[in-house]
């Protein structure tokens, strides 16, 4: 009888397939990047139309319908894991083709500018987003793949800081990845990037037995942060030696753009929220109701459930009404945070005031 009940609770193959098909939207940008790089060179006029995928993503996100439905019960994991494997493979192929294209056709081309926008955004919203999902999985090989993806944007220490630092300290003054109430995006970026690296370094030093361990100590040879720094910069130097300065610059620029986009997401995911000693709750993260963001960014938009239950896979993340809601999905919110930051902060402040969260919480007064 229990077995029969479990079988009845499982999602049907048709329901699983329909939900899985929606998540295939996340391949739109990576496949476009792959096709752009594989068909280069394009010439000045031939390059620009490829940017329509970015414009279309922002428009679709801003005008997206709401998605408030809860996930189907007991979805099988393997179809959704296959999406992650596919995205990871495309990300690594895109980065390889990117540096090859610049090395072959030169840096000072229209293709390079267009390619940088496509590849940089893809590395941020496909590569890092997928890595974020993978580093939270319990399987060691999936965590390793996530670390490889982070290394492709020179940000491997995010594995250590995010999982072991950010998730335990989110919403507190000790968390470098939590944007403070009123903080501007540019200042947050300048604070959080070195802050997260320092935090990751200290976390590994503590694991190895001494938080004040000097950087030359031999025990640091066992530091995961050191391993990541050495591996990712070895790849970067190899690109410089074998493919030249142009390819090396292109590699660094796509990483910089990807990290900038990641930190814009970090910026608004916890902006202005604060908690004391209590356990992380769903009111400690910003969500968006955007249907487009949910299915193109492998569930990242349901960030409240992710922080409350970090091991829950992306296809099972739930909607919570009590979490603060962003004015747009992640694409629109990131652009607004960058280019209309004052207005963006006004909207976020209004939402916090309405929900009595952050500085407007009763205990804060």
C-alpha positions in Angstrom: 0.0 0.0 0.0 2.7 2.6 0.8 4.4 1.8 -2.5 1.2 2.3 -4.4 0.6 5.6 -2.7 4.1 6.7 -3.6 3.6 5.8 -7.2 0.3 7.7 -7.3 2.0 10.8 -5.9 4.7 10.8 -8.6 4.3 13.2 -11.6 3.0 11.6 -14.8 5.4 11.3 -17.7 3.4 13.8 -19.7 3.5 16.3 -16.8 7.2 15.8 -16.4 7.8 16.3 -20.1 5.8 19.5 -20.3 7.7 21.1 -17.3 11.0 19.9 -18.7 10.2 21.4 -22.1 9.6 24.8 -20.5 13.1 24.7 -18.9 14.5 24.2 -22.4 14.0 27.9 -22.9 17.3 28.3 -21.0 19.1 27.1 -24.2 18.1 30.1 -26.3 21.0 32.3 -25.4 23.7 29.6 -25.2 22.8 28.1 -28.5 22.7 31.5 -30.1 26.2 32.2 -28.8 27.4 28.8 -30.1 26.0 29.5 -33.6 27.4 33.1 -33.6 30.9 31.9 -32.8 30.7 28.9 -35.1 29.7 31.0 -38.1 32.2 33.9 -37.6 33.3 36.2 -39.2 30.1 38.1 -40.0 31.1 41.6 -40.8 29.8 44.8 -39.2 26.2 44.5 -40.5 26.1 40.8 -40.1 27.1 40.8 -36.4 24.5 43.2 -35.0 21.3 41.2 -35.6 22.7 38.5 -33.3 22.1 40.9 -30.3 18.4 40.5 -30.8 18.4 37.5 -28.5 19.6 39.8 -25.6 17.0 42.5 -26.5 14.3 39.9 -26.8 15.2 38.4 -23.5 14.9 41.7 -21.7 11.6 42.5 -23.4 10.2 39.1 -22.7 11.2 39.3 -19.1 9.7 42.8 -18.5 6.4 41.8 -20.1 6.5 38.2 -18.7 3.3 36.8 -17.1 3.4 35.8 -13.5 4.3 32.3 -12.5 3.0 31.5 -9.0 2.2 27.8 -9.4 3.9 25.3 -7.1 6.2 22.7 -8.7 4.7 19.3 -9.6 5.1 16.7 -7.0 8.0 14.2 -7.1 9.5 15.1 -10.5 12.3 12.7 -11.6 15.7 14.3 -11.4 17.5 13.0 -14.4 15.7 14.9 -17.2 16.4 18.2 -15.3 20.0 17.2 -14.6 20.4 16.6 -18.3 19.6 20.3 -18.8 22.5 21.2 -16.5 24.9 18.9 -18.3 23.9 20.3 -21.7 24.3 23.9 -20.5 27.7 23.2 -19.0 28.9 21.6 -22.2 27.8 24.5 -24.3 29.3 27.0 -21.9 32.8 25.4 -22.1 32.4 25.2 -25.9 31.4 28.8 -26.2 34.4 30.1 -24.2 36.8 27.9 -26.2 35.3 29.1 -29.5 35.3 32.7 -28.2 39.0 32.9 -27.6 39.7 31.0 -30.9 37.5 33.4 -32.9 39.4 36.4 -31.5 42.8 34.8 -32.0 41.9 33.9 -35.6 40.1 37.0 -36.8 41.6 39.7 -34.6 40.4 41.7 -31.6 39.4 45.0 -33.2 36.4 43.7 -35.0 32.6 44.3 -34.7 32.3 40.6 -34.1 34.4 41.0 -31.0 32.1 43.6 -29.5 29.0 41.6 -30.3 30.6 38.4 -29.2 31.7 39.9 -25.9 28.2 40.9 -25.1 26.8 37.5 -26.0 29.5 35.4 -24.4 29.8 37.6 -21.3 26.0 37.5 -20.7 25.9 33.8 -21.4 28.8 33.2 -19.0 27.0 35.1 -16.3 23.4 33.9 -16.8 24.1 30.4 -18.1 27.6 29.5 -16.9 27.5 30.9 -13.4 23.8 30.2 -12.9 24.4 26.5 -13.8 27.5 26.5 -11.6 25.4 27.8 -8.7 23.0 25.0 -9.1 25.7 22.4 -9.3 27.8 23.5 -6.3 24.8 23.0 -4.1 24.4 19.3 -5.2 25.7 16.7 -2.8 27.4 14.7 -5.5 31.2 15.4 -5.7 31.3 15.2 -9.5 28.6 17.7 -9.9 30.3 20.1 -7.5 33.5 19.7 -9.5 31.7 20.5 -12.7 30.3 23.6 -11.1 33.8 24.6 -10.0 35.1 24.2 -13.5 32.4 26.5 -14.8 33.3 29.1 -12.2 36.9 28.8 -13.2 35.9 29.7 -16.8 35.0 33.2 -15.4 38.0 33.3 -13.0 35.6 33.2 -10.0 36.2 29.7 -8.6 36.4 30.9 -5.0 32.6 31.6 -5.2 32.2 27.8 -4.6 33.7 28.2 -1.1 32.3 31.6 -0.1 28.8 31.0 -1.4 28.1 27.6 0.0 30.0 27.9 3.3 29.9 31.6 3.8 27.0 33.4 2.2 24.3 30.8 3.0 25.1 30.9 6.7 25.6 34.7 7.0 23.0 36.0 4.5 21.2 39.1 5.7 23.8 40.0 8.3 26.6 42.6 8.4 29.2 39.8 8.2 28.0 38.7 4.7 29.9 40.6 1.9 27.3 39.4 -0.6 24.3 41.0 1.1 23.6 44.5 -0.2 22.8 47.0 2.6 19.7 49.1 2.6 20.3 52.2 0.4 23.5 50.8 -1.1 24.1 51.6 -4.7 25.0 48.9 -7.2 28.4 50.2 -8.2 29.6 50.6 -4.6 28.3 47.1 -3.8 30.3 45.6 -6.6 33.5 47.3 -5.4 32.9 46.1 -1.9 31.6 42.5 -2.5 34.2 41.2 -5.0 37.3 41.6 -2.8 35.1 40.9 0.3 34.0 37.5 -1.0 37.6 36.5 -2.0 38.8 37.5 1.5 36.0 35.5 3.1 36.6 32.4 1.0 40.3 32.6 1.9 39.5 32.8 5.6 37.0 30.0 5.4 39.6 27.7 3.9 42.3 28.8 6.4 39.9 28.0 9.2 39.3 24.6 7.8 43.0 24.0 7.6 43.4 25.0 11.3 44.5 28.7 11.5 42.4 31.7 10.4 45.6 33.9 10.5 47.7 31.5 8.4 50.2 33.4 6.3 49.8 33.1 2.5 53.1 31.2 2.2 52.2 28.5 4.7 52.6 25.0 3.3 49.2 23.9 4.6 47.7 26.3 2.0 48.7 23.7 -0.6 45.6 21.9 0.5 43.3 25.0 0.2 40.5 24.7 -2.3 40.7 28.4 -2.9 44.4 28.1 -3.8 43.6 25.1 -6.1 41.0 27.2 -7.9 43.2 30.3 -8.3 46.0 28.2 -9.7 43.9 26.2 -12.1 41.8 29.1 -13.5 44.8 31.4 -14.0 46.8 28.5 -15.5 44.2 28.3 -18.2 44.2 32.1 -18.7 48.0 32.2 -19.0 47.9 29.2 -21.5 45.5 31.3 -23.6 47.9 34.2 -23.5 50.9 32.0 -24.5 49.2 29.9 -27.2 46.6 32.3 -28.6 48.0 35.7 -28.0 47.2 38.9 -26.2 43.9 39.5 -28.0 42.5 36.2 -27.0 43.7 36.7 -23.5 42.0 40.1 -23.3 38.8 38.6 -24.7 38.9 35.9 -22.1 39.4 38.4 -19.2 36.6 40.7 -20.5 34.0 37.9 -20.8 34.9 36.9 -17.2 34.6 40.5 -16.0 31.2 40.9 -17.6 30.0 37.6 -16.2 31.1 38.5 -12.7 29.5 41.9 -13.0 26.2 40.3 -13.9 26.5 37.8 -11.1 27.1 40.5 -8.6 24.2 42.6 -9.9 22.0 39.5 -9.2 23.6 39.2 -5.7 22.9 42.9 -5.3 19.2 42.7 -5.5 18.6 39.2 -4.2 19.0 40.4 -0.6 19.1 44.2 -0.8 18.1 45.9 2.4 17.1 42.7 4.2 18.4 41.9 7.6 18.1 39.1 10.2 19.4 38.5 13.7 20.3 35.1 15.1 17.3 33.3 13.8 17.4 30.7 11.1 17.2 31.9 7.4 13.6 32.3 6.4 11.8 32.9 3.1 11.5 36.6 4.0 15.3 37.0 3.8 15.5 36.9 0.0 13.9 38.7 -2.9 11.9 36.7 -5.4 10.4 37.5 -8.8 7.1 36.2 -10.2 8.5 36.4 -13.7 7.6 33.2 -15.7 10.4 34.0 -18.2 13.1 34.3 -15.5 11.9 31.0 -13.8 12.3 28.9 -17.0 15.3 30.6 -18.5 17.5 30.7 -15.4 16.9 27.2 -14.1 14.7 28.2 -11.2 17.1 30.8 -9.8 14.3 33.3 -9.4 12.8 31.3 -6.5 15.6 32.4 -4.3 13.6 32.5 -1.1 13.0 28.8 -1.2 16.6 28.2 -2.2 18.0 29.9 0.8 15.5 28.3 3.2 16.2 24.8 1.7 19.5 25.0 -0.2 19.6 21.4 -1.3 16.3 21.5 -3.1 16.9 21.1 -6.9 15.8 23.9 -9.2 12.8 22.1 -10.7 11.3 21.7 -7.2 11.7 25.2 -5.8 8.5 26.6 -4.4 6.7 29.9 -4.6 6.3 31.8 -1.3 4.0 34.8 -1.1 5.6 36.3 2.0 9.0 37.0 0.3 9.6 40.5 -1.1 9.0 40.7 -4.9 11.2 42.4 -7.5 9.5 44.8 -9.9 10.7 42.8 -12.9 12.4 39.5 -13.6 16.1 39.1 -13.3 16.9 40.4 -16.8 14.9 43.6 -16.3 16.0 44.0 -12.7 19.7 43.7 -13.6 19.4 46.4 -16.2 17.5 48.7 -14.0 20.0 48.1 -11.1 22.8 49.1 -13.5 21.3 52.0 -15.4 18.4 53.4 -13.3 19.7 52.5 -9.8 18.1 55.4 -8.0 14.6 54.5 -9.3 15.3 50.8 -8.7 16.2 51.5 -5.0 13.0 53.5 -4.7 10.9 50.6 -5.9 12.7 48.1 -3.6 12.3 50.5 -0.6 8.6 50.7 -1.3 8.3 47.0 -1.4 10.1 46.6 1.9 8.0 49.4 3.5 4.8 47.7 2.3 5.8 44.3 3.7 7.4 45.8 6.8 10.7 44.1 6.2 14.4 45.2 6.5 14.6 48.6 8.2 10.8 48.8 8.4 10.4 45.6 10.4 8.7 46.2 13.7 11.7 44.9 15.7 14.0 47.3 13.6 12.1 50.3 14.9 
